[in-house]
Amino acid sequence: MRLQRRRLLGGLAIVGALPRQLLAQASNGRVGLVVSQSRQPGGGAVAGAAADARLMEQTLQGAGFSVVRLNDPNPAALRAALAQLSERLRASPGLAVLHYSGAGFARPAVGSQAEFWMWCGGGAALPSDSKAAFAQAVPLRDVWRAVDLGADRALVVTVDSAYTWPFGPAPAGRLRWPDAPRHAAVLYSDAPGAARGESAEGHQGRFTQALARQVLPGVTIDLVQRKTMLEVMGASGGKQSMYSTMDFEVGAMHIAAAGTVVAAPLAAQPAPPPVLRDDPKGRGRSARVM
């Protein structure tokens, strides 16, 4: 663990109408943004992405979070929602959670860690030039820049997505998950198969479902990570793991708001049927294997 440190107009109109209402609701220091991207580059769908988002929205609301859910955003709509998440966190200091489920990819970097990019181009054809694709995606580094973190403002990013290079042979560099910055944590898992050219298993939501069952009162973020990892590995027979990197102080925070009462952990959801195309959730490499 690291101890350091419009659709465009339509999307903005929907997100832009929320802040005052949400700022009024977010009085318990828990704010959330849940994003699903179910449309793959070039067409097709990520089975379970929207269902994952609904599950996490309900889970976080039950844990005392004020939550915004965003489905299939374009880059401008996602960046606007991130800016508003930062505003809500400043107005109600405590903990923010960003959950992303759906299409994504990694960009290898020579001599350093790779970047994770959230795909926001919908079903548009994947450009043969990888540089052109980046204009239709939002990198994780933009999340750290958009959300104003501090001693009283932490952010946990949970990702159920691919961590592969979809543009042919990967350039020099490593597909290695980057460390979270100060006052932040990242919990990430992918499904086995696509990166090695194998057929997908269809378990799109295994990580999200396991994560949702651990968001309980009195449970620290570090314990959420550990229990989620064990469940994911057990359910997949060891084929799928979970990777995390976090600030030590963030790991010691309770995930749920004080005074929250949850009757029982959420039951497991059945896995959606497999789709007849490459699954974007390919097995990648990580900076941390917890």
C-alpha positions in Angstrom: 0.0 0.0 0.0 1.1 3.5 -0.7 1.2 5.9 2.2 1.8 9.0 0.1 0.8 10.9 -1.5 -25.7 16.4 -26.9 -25.9 14.1 -26.6 -23.4 16.5 -25.0 -26.1 19.1 -24.1 -28.5 16.4 -23.1 -26.0 14.8 -20.8 -25.0 18.1 -19.2 -28.6 19.1 -18.8 -29.4 15.9 -16.8 -26.3 16.1 -14.7 -26.4 19.9 -14.4 -29.9 19.8 -12.9 -28.8 17.8 -9.9 -26.2 19.7 -7.8 -28.5 21.8 -5.6 -30.7 18.9 -4.7 -27.8 16.7 -4.1 -25.9 19.3 -2.1 -28.9 19.6 0.2 -29.1 15.8 0.6 -25.4 15.2 1.1 -25.1 16.1 4.7 -23.6 12.9 6.1 -20.2 13.0 4.3 -21.0 10.3 1.8 -21.4 11.1 -1.9 -21.2 8.8 -4.9 -21.1 8.6 -8.7 -22.0 5.4 -10.5 -21.1 5.1 -14.2 -22.0 2.3 -16.6 -20.7 2.1 -20.2 -22.5 -0.7 -21.8 -21.7 0.1 -25.5 -18.5 -1.4 -26.8 -16.3 0.3 -29.4 -17.4 -0.9 -32.8 -20.9 -2.0 -31.5 -22.2 -4.7 -29.3 -22.9 -4.5 -25.6 -21.2 -5.2 -22.3 -23.6 -7.6 -20.6 -24.4 -6.6 -17.1 -22.9 -3.1 -17.0 -26.2 -1.3 -16.5 -27.3 -3.9 -14.0 -24.0 -3.4 -12.1 -24.6 0.3 -12.0 -28.1 -0.1 -10.6 -26.9 -2.6 -8.0 -24.1 -0.2 -6.8 -26.5 2.8 -6.8 -28.8 0.9 -4.5 -26.0 -0.4 -2.3 -24.4 3.0 -1.8 -27.8 4.6 -1.1 -28.4 2.0 1.5 -25.0 2.9 3.1 -25.9 6.5 3.4 -24.5 7.9 0.2 -26.1 10.6 -2.0 -25.7 9.0 -5.4 -25.8 10.1 -9.1 -26.0 7.4 -11.7 -24.8 8.1 -15.3 -25.4 5.6 -18.1 -23.3 5.6 -21.3 -21.9 9.1 -21.0 -19.8 10.8 -23.6 -16.5 12.4 -22.4 -17.9 15.8 -21.7 -20.8 14.4 -19.6 -18.5 12.2 -17.6 -16.1 15.1 -16.9 -19.1 17.3 -15.8 -20.3 14.6 -13.4 -16.8 14.3 -12.0 -16.6 18.1 -11.4 -20.0 17.9 -9.6 -18.8 15.0 -7.5 -15.9 17.2 -6.4 -18.3 20.0 -5.6 -20.6 17.7 -3.6 -17.6 16.3 -1.6 -16.4 19.8 -0.8 -19.9 20.7 0.5 -20.1 17.5 2.5 -16.5 16.5 3.5 -15.9 12.8 4.1 -15.9 10.0 1.5 -16.7 9.9 -2.2 -17.1 6.7 -4.2 -16.8 6.5 -8.0 -17.9 3.1 -9.4 -17.3 2.4 -13.1 -18.5 -0.7 -14.9 -18.2 -1.4 -18.6 -15.9 -0.9 -21.6 -12.4 0.4 -20.9 -8.8 -0.1 -21.8 -5.2 0.5 -20.6 -2.5 2.5 -22.3 1.0 1.1 -21.7 3.7 3.6 -20.7 7.4 3.0 -21.2 9.2 2.7 -18.0 6.2 3.4 -15.8 2.7 2.3 -15.0 -0.1 2.1 -17.6 -3.1 4.4 -17.6 -6.6 3.2 -17.3 -9.1 4.9 -19.7 -12.9 4.8 -19.4 -14.4 4.4 -22.9 -17.1 7.1 -23.7 -17.4 6.7 -27.4 -20.5 4.5 -27.3 -20.8 2.1 -30.2 -18.6 4.2 -32.5 -16.1 2.2 -34.5 -12.8 1.8 -32.7 -10.3 4.0 -34.6 -7.4 2.2 -36.0 -5.2 5.0 -34.8 -5.1 4.6 -31.0 -4.5 8.3 -30.5 -7.9 9.1 -32.0 -9.6 6.7 -29.6 -8.3 8.7 -26.6 -10.5 11.6 -27.6 -13.5 9.4 -26.9 -12.3 8.2 -23.5 -11.5 9.6 -20.1 -8.3 8.6 -18.2 -8.2 7.8 -14.6 -5.7 10.7 -14.1 -8.5 13.1 -15.0 -10.5 11.7 -12.0 -7.7 12.6 -9.7 -7.4 16.1 -11.2 -11.2 16.7 -11.2 -12.0 15.7 -7.6 -10.5 18.0 -4.9 -9.0 15.6 -2.3 -7.7 16.6 1.1 -7.4 15.5 4.7 -11.2 15.5 5.1 -12.1 14.5 1.5 -11.2 11.0 0.3 -12.1 9.2 -2.9 -12.5 5.4 -3.5 -12.6 4.4 -7.2 -14.0 0.9 -7.9 -13.6 -0.4 -11.5 -15.2 -3.5 -13.1 -13.7 -3.2 -16.6 -11.1 -4.3 -19.1 -7.4 -3.5 -18.5 -6.1 -4.5 -22.0 -4.7 -2.8 -25.1 -7.3 -3.3 -27.9 -5.3 -1.7 -30.7 -3.2 -4.6 -31.9 0.3 -5.3 -30.5 0.9 -3.4 -27.3 3.6 -0.8 -27.4 6.6 -1.0 -25.1 5.6 -0.6 -21.5 3.7 -2.5 -18.9 0.0 -3.1 -18.2 0.5 -2.3 -14.6 -2.2 -0.6 -12.5 -1.1 2.9 -11.3 -0.9 3.7 -7.6 -3.7 5.7 -6.1 -2.7 9.2 -5.0 -2.9 10.6 -1.4 -6.4 10.5 0.1 -7.5 7.9 -2.4 -7.9 4.2 -3.2 -8.5 2.0 -6.2 -10.2 -1.4 -6.2 -10.2 -3.1 -9.6 -11.1 -6.5 -11.0 -11.5 -7.9 -14.5 -12.8 -11.1 -16.0 -10.4 -13.7 -17.5 -10.2 -14.4 -21.1 -10.1 -11.6 -23.7 -6.5 -10.4 -23.3 -5.2 -13.8 -24.0 -7.5 -14.4 -27.0 -9.7 -16.9 -25.0 -13.4 -17.0 -25.0 -15.2 -14.9 -22.3 -16.8 -16.6 -19.4 -19.7 -14.1 -19.2 -19.4 -13.3 -15.5 -19.5 -9.6 -16.1 -20.7 -8.6 -12.6 -18.8 -11.0 -10.3 -16.6 -8.2 -8.8 -19.5 -5.7 -8.5 -21.8 -8.2 -6.9 -19.1 -9.3 -4.4 -18.2 -5.6 -3.7 -21.9 -4.7 -3.0 -22.2 -7.4 -0.4 -19.3 -6.0 1.6 -20.6 -2.4 1.8 -21.8 -2.7 5.4 -21.9 -0.5 8.6 -18.7 -0.7 10.7 -16.6 -2.2 7.9 -13.4 -0.4 6.8 -12.5 0.1 3.2 -9.4 -2.2 3.7 -11.7 -5.0 5.0 -14.1 -4.4 2.1 -11.2 -4.9 -0.3 -10.0 -8.1 1.4 -13.4 -9.7 1.7 -14.3 -8.8 -1.9 -11.0 -10.3 -3.1 -11.6 -13.6 -1.3 -15.2 -13.9 -2.7 -14.1 -13.1 -6.3 -11.3 -15.6 -6.2 -13.5 -18.3 -4.6 -16.4 -17.8 -7.0 -14.1 -18.0 -10.0 -12.1 -20.9 -8.8 -9.0 -18.7 -8.7 -9.3 -17.6 -12.3 -10.2 -14.0 -11.4 -8.5 -11.8 -8.8 -8.8 -8.3 -7.5 -6.2 -5.6 -7.4 -6.0 -2.6 -5.1 -3.8 0.3 -4.2 -4.8 2.7 -1.4 -3.7 5.4 1.0 -3.3 3.7 4.4 -5.6 6.3 6.1 -8.3 5.8 3.5 -8.2 2.0 4.1 -9.0 2.6 7.8 -12.1 4.6 7.0 -15.6 3.0 7.4 -17.3 2.6 4.0 -20.8 3.3 5.3 -22.0 6.5 6.9 -22.3 6.6 10.7 -25.6 5.4 12.0 -26.4 3.4 8.8 -28.4 0.2 9.4 -28.4 -2.5 6.7 -30.6 -5.4 7.3 -28.5 -8.0 5.5 -25.9 -8.3 2.8 -27.3 -8.3 -0.7 -27.9 -11.7 -2.3 -25.8 -12.8 -5.2 -27.2 -11.9 -8.6 -27.2 -14.5 -11.5 -24.5 -13.9 -14.1 -25.9 -12.7 -17.4 -25.7 -14.9 -20.5 -22.4 -14.6 -22.4 -22.3 -12.4 -25.5 -21.1 -13.7 -28.8 -18.1 -11.4 -29.2 -14.9 -10.6 -27.4 -15.6 -9.6 -23.8 -13.8 -6.2 -23.0 -12.9 -7.5 -19.5 -9.6 -9.1 -20.3 -7.0 -10.3 -17.7 -4.4 -7.6 -17.2 -1.5 -6.7 -14.9 -1.6 -4.7 -11.7 0.5 -2.6 -9.4 -0.9 -4.5 -6.4 -2.3 -8.0 -5.9 -4.0 -8.0 -2.5 
